[in-house]
Amino acid sequence: MKNQEGPRATHIFDEVIDMQHRLTDMYNSAANQASDPNIKKDLLELLIDEHEIQTDILGVMRRRGMHIPDAASKEDIIHLRETFNH
């Protein structure tokens, strides 16, 4: 689907997804540093929530034609498989 939104709307959604990336980075860092198990658990639950919000935002962007992910090539898939299997 072609982007039917104007450049301002696309810019706003790009800013929102960038903010979500920063939030997930911050929650992840805080969870890694938390020494109290209850605090770590709460932070990890918040991190999961942020990932779900990010997924929802990307879904909206895809429906509006603002985010069209590239298909991975077979070579990319093989390379990633090799990287993570070692």
N, C-alpha and C positions, 0 to 999 in steps of 0.2 A: 504494500500500500504506500502510495506517495504521501509525503508530508503535506497535509492540507492546512497546517497551522502557519501562522506568520513567524518571522524570525524572533519576535519578542517572546512568544509562547515557548518556542524551542529553547531560547536562552533561559527562561525561568525554569523549565524542567531540567535543563542541564545543571543549573545551579542547585536545584533540589537534590538531584542524584549525587552531585559532588558533596553536598552537606551530609548525605546519608553515608557516603564512603568515609568521611572524616569521623562521623559518630561511631561507626562500627570499629574503626581503628582505635578510637579512644576507649570504648567499652572493652575491646579485646585486650588492650594494654593494661587497663585497670584490673581486669579479671586475672591476667597473668601475674600481676603484682600483689593481688590480695592474699593475705595470709590467713584471714579468718574464713573458714569453710562456708559459713552462711552468707557472708558478703560476696565471696567468689560465686556461689550458687546464684544469688540475686543478679549479679552482674552478667553471668552467662545467660540467664533468662532474658535480661534486657537486650543482650547481644542477639539472641535468637529473634526477639521482637523486631529489632532494627533490620535484620536480614529479611524478615517477612515484609516489612514496609518497603524496603528497597525493591524486592521482587514485585510488589504491587505497583510501585512507581514505574518500573521498567515495563510492566504490562500495559499500563496506560500509555506510556510513550510509544510502545509498539503498535497499539491500536490506532494511535493518532499519526502513525508513520514517522515518528521522530527518532525511533531507535530500531534500526534494522541490523541485527547481528550478522556478521559474516559467517558463512559456513566454514567449518574447519576442513582443511585438506587432509587427505589420507596421510601425507607426510607429517603434518602437524600432529595428528593423532598418534602415529607411531612414535614420534619423538617424545611426546608427553608420556606415553605409556612406558617407554624406555627410561625416561627421567625418573618417574615415580616408582618404578619397580626395582630400582637399585638402592 
